[in-house]
Amino acid sequence: MSMASSTSIDALASAIVARFLRTYSYTETLQAFIREADLPPDVGQASGDDTHNLTIQSLLEEKKTFDHTVNFERYGKDDKENEGWSVPAPSKPTVIQTPTSSNILSASVELWNEPSHDKGSPGSVQPLILSTGADRQAHLFETASDHASLASLSGLYGSPVLSYVSIIHGRYILMGNMSGKLLLQQGNRVLDSRKDHAKYVVKVVAHEDKSSSGSSRRFWVATAGWDATVYLYRLDIPAEEEPNSSLVIGEPVAHIKLTTNPESLLFVPHVDTGELLLLVSRRDSTHIYYYEVASSTSESRLLGKQNLAPHSNAWVAFSPAYMALSPHDPGLLAVATSTLPHLKVMIVRLLFPSTEPLGDTESGDAAVTQASQALASLALQNREDAAILLQANTFAPQTAYSTPQIVWRPDGSGVWVNGDDGLVRGIETKTGKVVATLKNGHEFGSKVRTIWAGYVDVPGEDENQTQQEWVISGGFDKRLIVWKV
């Protein structure tokens, strides 16, 4: 343990003891404790923020919960023959000077296509750092070493952007904001917008349908809103498009009405049939739901679900708060959970359902008995349990108001997760161990709101480009940070 960590723990212990003495009016003992320990006179006073007002009782309750839930964790074996966390890994922080000071809500490296005003010219495409903030603006920065600010987009969105996705090498970008709008943007122009959600578009995902033919490219777009609804859109984009032509989002082709707010979305092709499925997780449910992606019906059919807590009980209740598909295995999923008080990571093998919807059975099936139902349920639980390859505690603190995120390292050797303590943690996917901690970037104790990881083509000398592995993080300390090797 570092000297800084030891000092912070000693200070926390002193504050808890002082709080106890103040609570039970041991005034003389408190004064003696403050004098002998050389503490400030107001140590242990309630701050008004219950998240920081730890007591001995709350610590004992947290320890009891931790001891009970640790039995459900699942770690891999440290096999020396197989490669684990690859080194070197990003660890050096570079703070980007943002034009405005506001909480960072989302950030990543995206291909950005700035349309040309000359007819017939395709415009310039380059990778840029894109961030959105609580000030209802989006900022663009160069990937070069100085990360110079290129543009600030203001007055386009009406409310803060929570999620976005780019398509066709950055020709278009779809943005979802807090007012419930979905915006279609090209460069610094908003081509179209729709407000189908009542509030808070928290996730936007897109997928190109490679099976479509003709003179257009088909994209499926899904949005998750805090009106307990998921909308599905279909965009048919001309392959040969004039620079000044316009495109509209169009009416949603289908929707999914949920009993609670959705948490995360993911388009995944079926590993056997190639049929496109939409994975949905929602609050207060330990399941991943598999939905059909089609425009033939107004409501997408539920094809199946997979329980991430098949032998569940009240002690291990959680929601799959964020899902990320492995960059190398189309059936391997990383999940960040909503567990309290610490974020947990799961590595799960997807159990793709049949393309037939739930409840469809052939007329020739044998009669179902109570015993056969129990055996089938147990077999399903065992199958779902075997699909959980890893279930590990990251010790990244979070509350019921946190926004857990998880991203894969581009080589698949590990994942990164955010936390509410100003740290970004790296977890080895083979063992589940926390093997890296990105610190000295964000303010200690601040909320890291968003993270991104991947390879970036960086301009070098003589106009040559080098590929580097980056992690980008943004937080409520108003800092946007690039972590490099």
C-alpha positions in Angstrom: 0.0 0.0 0.0 1.3 3.4 -0.9 2.0 6.2 1.6 -0.9 8.3 0.2 -3.3 5.4 0.6 -2.2 4.7 4.2 -2.6 8.3 5.1 -6.1 8.5 3.6 -7.2 5.3 5.5 -5.8 6.7 8.8 -7.7 10.0 8.3 -10.9 8.0 7.6 -10.5 5.9 10.7 -9.9 9.1 12.8 -13.1 10.7 11.4 -15.2 7.6 12.2 -13.9 7.5 15.8 -14.6 11.2 16.2 -18.0 10.8 14.7 -18.8 8.1 17.3 -17.6 10.3 20.2 -19.7 13.2 19.0 -22.8 11.2 18.4 -22.8 9.8 22.0 -21.6 13.1 23.6 -18.3 11.9 24.9 -17.1 15.5 24.9 -14.0 15.2 27.1 -12.8 12.1 25.4 -13.4 13.7 22.0 -11.3 16.8 23.0 -8.5 14.6 24.3 -8.6 12.5 21.1 -8.4 15.6 18.9 -5.5 17.0 20.9 -3.5 13.8 21.1 -4.0 12.9 17.4 -3.4 16.5 16.2 -6.8 16.6 14.3 -8.8 19.6 13.2 -11.4 20.7 15.7 -14.4 19.9 13.4 -13.3 16.4 12.6 -16.2 13.9 12.6 -18.9 16.5 12.0 -21.7 15.4 9.7 -21.2 16.9 6.2 -24.9 16.7 5.2 -23.9 14.2 2.4 -24.8 10.8 3.7 -22.5 9.1 1.1 -19.5 10.4 3.1 -20.9 10.1 6.6 -19.6 6.6 7.4 -20.2 5.2 10.8 -19.0 2.1 12.7 -22.5 0.6 12.3 -22.6 1.2 8.5 -19.1 -0.3 8.1 -20.2 -3.4 10.0 -23.3 -3.8 7.8 -21.2 -3.3 4.7 -18.7 -5.9 5.9 -21.5 -8.4 6.6 -23.0 -7.9 3.1 -19.6 -8.3 1.5 -18.8 -11.5 3.4 -22.1 -13.0 2.2 -21.8 -11.9 -1.5 -18.1 -12.9 -1.8 -19.2 -16.6 -1.9 -20.9 -15.9 -5.2 -17.8 -14.5 -6.9 -16.0 -16.6 -9.6 -12.4 -16.1 -10.6 -10.3 -17.8 -13.2 -7.1 -19.7 -12.6 -3.7 -18.0 -13.1 -2.4 -20.2 -15.8 1.1 -19.2 -16.7 1.0 -21.0 -20.1 -1.8 -18.7 -21.4 -1.3 -15.0 -22.0 -3.1 -12.7 -19.6 -3.1 -9.0 -19.3 -0.9 -7.7 -22.1 1.9 -5.2 -21.4 2.6 -2.4 -21.9 -0.9 -1.0 -21.1 -2.1 2.7 -21.0 -1.1 4.3 -17.8 0.2 7.8 -18.4 -2.5 10.6 -18.2 -2.7 13.6 -20.5 -5.3 16.2 -19.4 -7.0 17.8 -22.4 -7.7 21.5 -22.0 -11.4 21.8 -22.8 -12.9 25.1 -24.0 -15.5 25.1 -21.3 -15.6 23.7 -17.8 -18.5 21.3 -17.3 -19.1 17.7 -16.3 -18.1 15.3 -19.0 -20.9 12.9 -20.0 -19.4 10.9 -22.9 -16.1 10.8 -24.7 -14.4 8.6 -27.4 -12.4 8.6 -30.5 -14.6 8.8 -33.6 -14.0 9.1 -37.3 -15.3 12.6 -38.2 -16.3 13.4 -41.8 -16.5 17.1 -42.5 -18.6 17.5 -45.6 -17.1 19.4 -48.5 -18.9 22.4 -49.9 -17.6 21.4 -53.4 -20.1 19.2 -55.3 -18.8 15.8 -55.9 -16.1 16.0 -53.2 -16.4 13.4 -50.4 -15.0 15.7 -47.7 -12.2 15.0 -45.3 -12.2 12.0 -42.8 -10.0 11.9 -39.7 -10.1 10.4 -36.3 -10.9 13.0 -33.6 -11.6 13.0 -29.9 -15.3 13.8 -29.3 -16.7 14.7 -25.9 -20.1 15.9 -24.7 -20.8 17.7 -21.5 -23.5 19.0 -19.2 -23.2 22.4 -20.8 -25.1 21.1 -23.9 -22.0 21.3 -26.1 -19.9 18.8 -28.0 -16.1 19.4 -28.4 -13.7 18.1 -31.0 -9.9 17.6 -30.4 -7.0 16.5 -32.5 -5.4 13.1 -31.8 -1.9 14.7 -32.2 0.2 15.0 -29.0 -1.0 18.5 -28.2 -4.8 17.6 -28.5 -5.6 21.0 -29.8 -9.3 22.0 -29.8 -10.7 22.0 -33.3 -14.4 23.0 -32.8 -17.1 23.4 -30.2 -20.6 22.6 -31.3 -23.1 24.6 -29.3 -26.8 25.5 -29.9 -27.4 22.2 -31.7 -28.8 19.9 -29.1 -31.1 21.8 -26.7 -30.0 19.5 -23.8 -26.9 17.5 -22.8 -26.0 14.6 -25.1 -25.8 11.3 -23.1 -24.9 8.8 -25.9 -23.9 8.8 -29.6 -22.8 6.5 -32.4 -21.2 7.2 -35.8 -21.9 5.3 -39.0 -20.3 5.0 -42.5 -16.8 6.0 -41.3 -18.1 9.1 -39.6 -20.2 10.4 -42.4 -23.2 10.6 -40.0 -23.5 10.6 -36.2 -26.6 9.8 -34.2 -26.9 11.6 -30.8 -29.4 11.0 -28.0 -30.0 13.8 -25.4 -31.6 14.3 -22.1 -34.8 15.8 -23.5 -35.6 12.5 -25.3 -34.5 13.6 -28.8 -32.6 11.5 -31.3 -30.6 13.7 -33.7 -29.0 12.9 -37.0 -25.9 15.0 -37.6 -23.4 15.4 -40.5 -20.4 17.4 -39.5 -21.6 20.5 -37.7 -25.1 20.3 -39.3 -28.2 18.6 -37.7 -30.0 17.0 -40.6 -33.0 15.7 -38.7 -34.3 15.1 -35.2 -37.1 13.1 -33.6 -38.6 13.1 -30.1 -40.2 9.7 -29.6 -38.9 9.2 -26.0 -40.5 11.2 -23.2 -37.1 11.8 -21.6 -33.5 10.8 -21.3 -32.1 8.8 -24.3 -29.4 7.0 -22.3 -28.1 4.7 -25.1 -27.9 4.8 -28.9 -26.5 1.8 -30.9 -26.3 1.1 -34.6 -25.6 -1.9 -36.9 -25.2 -2.2 -40.6 -27.3 -4.9 -42.3 -24.8 -6.5 -44.7 -27.5 -8.7 -46.2 -29.3 -5.7 -47.7 -28.7 -5.3 -51.4 -29.3 -2.5 -54.0 -28.1 1.0 -54.2 -28.4 1.8 -50.5 -26.9 0.7 -47.2 -29.3 -0.3 -44.5 -28.6 0.5 -40.9 -30.6 -0.5 -37.8 -30.6 2.0 -35.0 -31.9 1.4 -31.4 -32.4 3.9 -28.6 -33.1 3.3 -25.0 -35.0 5.9 -23.0 -36.0 6.5 -19.4 -39.6 6.2 -20.4 -39.2 2.4 -20.1 -39.2 2.1 -23.9 -36.7 1.0 -26.6 -37.3 2.3 -30.2 -36.0 0.6 -33.4 -35.3 2.6 -36.5 -34.2 1.6 -40.0 -32.1 4.0 -42.1 -31.6 3.3 -45.8 -28.7 5.5 -46.9 -27.8 5.9 -50.6 -24.4 4.4 -51.2 -23.5 7.1 -53.7 -24.7 10.3 -52.0 -24.3 13.8 -53.0 -22.6 15.9 -50.3 -25.5 18.4 -50.0 -28.3 15.9 -50.0 -30.4 15.5 -46.8 -31.4 12.4 -44.9 -34.1 11.9 -42.3 -34.5 9.4 -39.5 -38.1 8.4 -40.2 -40.7 6.8 -38.0 -39.6 4.0 -35.7 -40.3 0.7 -37.3 -40.8 -1.1 -34.0 -40.7 -0.5 -30.2 -40.2 -2.5 -27.0 -42.2 -1.5 -23.9 -40.5 -2.6 -20.7 -41.7 -2.7 -17.1 -38.6 -0.8 -15.9 -36.1 1.6 -17.5 -33.6 0.0 -19.9 -30.0 0.0 -18.9 -28.0 -1.1 -21.9 -28.5 -2.1 -25.6 -26.4 -4.2 -28.0 -26.8 -5.5 -31.6 -25.5 -9.0 -31.9 -25.7 -11.4 -34.9 -26.8 -14.9 -34.0 -23.7 -17.1 -34.1 -25.5 -19.9 -35.9 -28.0 -18.3 -38.2 -26.5 -14.8 -38.6 -29.9 -13.3 -37.8 -29.5 -9.9 -36.1 -30.7 -9.7 -32.5 -31.1 -6.9 -30.0 -29.8 -7.5 -26.5 -31.6 -5.4 -23.8 -30.9 -5.2 -20.1 -33.2 -3.3 -17.8 -33.3 -2.1 -14.2 -34.3 -4.4 -11.4 -33.8 -7.5 -13.5 -30.8 -9.9 -13.6 -31.7 -11.1 -17.2 -30.4 -10.3 -20.6 -33.4 -10.2 -23.1 -33.0 -11.2 -26.7 -35.3 -9.4 -29.1 -36.0 -9.9 -32.8 -34.9 -7.1 -35.2 -37.4 -6.8 -37.9 -39.8 -4.2 -39.4 -42.7 -6.6 -40.1 -44.4 -5.9 -36.7 -44.8 -2.7 -34.7 -43.5 -4.4 -31.5 -40.3 -6.5 -31.5 -40.8 -10.1 -30.4 -39.0 -11.5 -27.3 -37.1 -14.6 -28.5 -35.5 -15.5 -25.2 -33.8 -14.4 -22.0 -30.7 -15.4 -20.1 -30.4 -15.1 -16.3 -27.1 -13.8 -15.0 -28.0 -15.0 -11.5 -29.7 -18.3 -12.1 -29.4 -19.4 -8.5 -30.4 -16.0 -7.3 -31.4 -14.8 -3.9 -32.0 -11.4 -2.3 -28.3 -10.9 -1.4 -27.1 -10.9 -5.0 -29.7 -8.7 -6.7 -28.3 -6.5 -9.4 -28.9 -5.3 -13.0 -26.6 -5.7 -16.0 -26.0 -2.0 -16.2 -23.6 -2.0 -19.2 -22.8 -4.6 -21.8 -19.8 -4.8 -24.2 -19.2 -7.4 -26.8 -15.7 -8.9 -27.1 -13.6 -7.6 -30.0 -12.5 -11.1 -30.9 -15.3 -13.5 -29.9 -18.9 -12.7 -31.2 -20.4 -14.8 -28.4 -18.5 -13.4 -25.4 -20.0 -10.5 -23.3 -18.5 -8.3 -20.6 -21.0 -6.9 -18.1 -20.7 -4.2 -15.5 -23.3 -4.7 -12.8 -25.2 -2.3 -10.5 -24.1 -4.1 -7.4 -23.6 -2.0 -4.2 -21.3 -0.8 -2.8 -18.8 -2.0 -5.5 -19.0 -2.6 -9.2 -18.7 -6.2 -10.2 -17.6 -7.5 -13.6 -19.0 -10.6 -15.3 -17.7 -12.4 -18.4 -20.6 -14.3 -19.9 -21.0 -16.7 -22.8 -24.2 -15.7 -24.7 -26.8 -18.4 -24.9 -28.5 -17.5 -28.2 -32.1 -18.5 -28.3 -34.1 -20.2 -31.0 -35.5 -17.8 -33.6 -39.0 -18.9 -32.5 -40.5 -16.6 -29.9 -41.1 -17.7 -26.4 -44.1 -19.9 -25.8 -44.3 -21.5 -29.3 -44.5 -25.3 -29.1 -45.3 -27.9 -31.6 -48.7 -29.6 -31.3 -47.0 -33.0 -31.1 -45.1 -32.3 -27.9 -45.6 -34.6 -25.0 -47.8 -33.6 -22.1 -46.0 -31.3 -19.7 -46.0 -32.4 -16.1 -44.9 -30.6 -12.9 -41.9 -32.9 -12.6 -40.8 -32.3 -16.2 -41.1 -28.5 -15.8 -38.9 -28.6 -12.6 -36.3 -30.7 -14.4 -36.3 -28.4 -17.4 -36.0 -25.3 -15.1 -33.1 -26.9 -13.3 -31.3 -27.8 -16.5 -31.7 -24.2 -17.8 -30.4 -22.8 -14.5 -27.3 -25.1 -14.7 -26.7 -24.1 -18.3 -27.0 -20.4 -17.5 -24.7 -20.9 -14.5 -22.1 -22.6 -16.7 -22.2 -19.7 -19.2 -20.9 -17.3 -16.5 -17.1 -17.6 -17.0 -16.1 -14.9 -14.5 -17.8 -12.9 -11.7 -15.4 -10.6 -9.9 -15.4 -7.7 -7.6 -13.5 -4.7 -8.9 -13.8 -2.7 -5.6 -14.8 0.3 -7.7 -17.2 2.2 -5.4 -20.6 3.1 -6.7 -24.1 4.1 -5.5 -27.6 3.7 -6.8 -27.0 6.9 -8.9 -23.8 5.7 -10.6 -23.5 4.9 -14.3 -21.3 1.8 -14.5 -19.4 1.3 -17.8 -17.1 -1.4 -19.1 -14.9 -1.4 -22.2 -12.6 -4.1 -23.6 -8.9 -3.6 -24.3 -8.6 -4.0 -28.1 -6.6 -7.2 -27.8 -9.2 -8.8 -25.5 -6.8 -9.4 -22.7 -8.7 -7.3 -20.2 -11.4 -4.8 -19.5 -11.5 -1.3 -18.0 -14.2 -0.1 -15.6 -15.0 3.3 -14.2 -15.7 4.2 -10.5 -16.9 7.0 -8.2 -13.5 7.4 -6.6 -11.6 9.1 -9.5 -9.9 5.8 -10.6 -10.2 3.6 -13.7 -9.4 0.0 -13.0 -8.1 -2.7 -15.4 -9.3 -6.3 -14.9 -7.7 -9.3 -16.4 -10.3 -11.3 -18.2 -8.5 -14.6 -17.6 -8.4 -14.4 -13.8 -10.7 -11.5 -12.8 -8.0 -9.8 -10.9 -7.6 -6.0 -10.8 -4.1 -5.7 -12.4 -4.0 -2.0 -13.3 -5.2 1.3 -11.8 -5.2 4.5 -13.7 -4.7 7.3 -11.1 -3.2 10.8 -10.8 -5.5 12.0 -13.5 -8.9 12.6 -12.1 -9.5 14.2 -8.7 -9.5 11.6 -6.0 -13.1 10.9 -4.9 -14.7 12.3 -8.1 -17.1 10.4 -10.4 -15.6 9.0 -13.6 -18.7 9.2 -15.8 -17.4 7.7 -19.1 -14.6 5.6 -20.5 -13.5 4.4 -23.9 -10.6 2.2 -25.1 -9.1 1.3 -28.5 -6.4 1.6 -31.0 -5.8 5.1 -32.4 -3.9 6.2 -35.5 -1.8 9.1 -34.3 0.0 11.5 -36.6 3.8 11.3 -36.2 6.8 12.8 -37.8 7.0 13.2 -41.6 3.3 12.7 -41.8 3.6 9.1 -40.9 1.0 7.5 -38.6 1.6 5.2 -35.6 -1.0 3.1 -33.9 -1.3 3.5 -30.2 -3.5 2.0 -27.5 -5.5 4.6 -25.7 -8.0 4.9 -22.8 -10.1 8.0 -22.6 -12.0 9.0 -19.5 -14.2 11.9 -18.5 -15.7 12.8 -15.2 -17.5 15.1 -12.9 -14.3 16.8 -12.0 -14.7 18.4 -15.4 -11.5 16.7 -16.7 -11.1 14.9 -20.0 -8.1 12.6 -19.9 -6.2 10.5 -22.5 -4.3 7.6 -21.0 -1.4 6.4 -23.1 1.3 3.7 -23.0 
